[in-house]
Amino acid sequence: MQHVHTVSFPDPQLLADLSPLPEGLRGVVWDMKDAPGEELGGIDGVILPYINAGEVLGNLGRVPGLKFVQTQSTGYDGVCEAAGRGAAVANASGVHAAATAELAVGLILAKLRGIDQAVKDQQIESWKPQRRQSLADRKVLLLGIGGIGKELARRLEPFEVTVTRMGSAARTDAGGQVHGPDELVALAADHDILVSVLPLNDKTHHLVGRDVLAALPGGALVVNVGRGAVVDTDALTREVVSGRLQCAIDVVDPEPLPAGHPLWSAENALITPHIGGNASAFEPRILKLLKRQLEALAAGQTPANLVQQGPFA
């Protein structure tokens, strides 16, 4: 396979942070908002921006001879299609695991213990003590057992919970039993908290739909820190607005929710603006990954985290 020679960076700071580049690689800055200018020369590798990458993906099709695309996110919805089958695509698996897992724990605790309501009460100087649910002794149904799922399971263990894991297929691994998606409705009926860290693909789209949500017991908490469209927003909204279920979500479909959407004002809903991986842990971890990827490209070796092989097949 031919080496990647010129890699574009979405902003000057990222290029500066990773300079000097490995020998044989040239770095240019391209924010991807328009077609790459002729002054940049030929680009054959692209690092996507971290924030709002989906808005500029269409311009990948304006890079002739594209060989490699690197995301700064774990999710890569639409990237392979935009890059074309001839290009390799790598995600940032592992980079966001710690930060996203800790946000999931924070959302669970905040909603169960009423911290979100206490913040509202504080604004009006209202003191309203009441007994809330503990995380201890809860049954947690964890959807997704990749990097984020493993980190979340590890963080939940000290809270004295029972964790049931569901993956893409039923199997047994080092952590014990993994259930398959066909068991999801039955499993939901016996769990107090459902947490999704699943990526979005054809098999996971609306996997948590009306039937799964209806199977959850009254008062159950739905947490989503993976991808918004894994959960059917309309079905979730009905359950939460009715008061039967609670939700604590960092991702939703669409993002952001439109003005006036019922979830914005639902008492049983806690919403954060897709900040799972956007924490101080992100920068050192993404720089470490990108440095490793650039070194592999310069040496003509296969980069890590490939989700589409392209010329490395």
Order of alpha helices (4+ residues) and beta strands (2+ residues): beta-alpha-beta-beta-beta-alpha-beta-alpha-alpha-beta-alpha-beta-beta-beta-alpha-beta-alpha-beta-alpha-beta-alpha-beta-alpha-beta
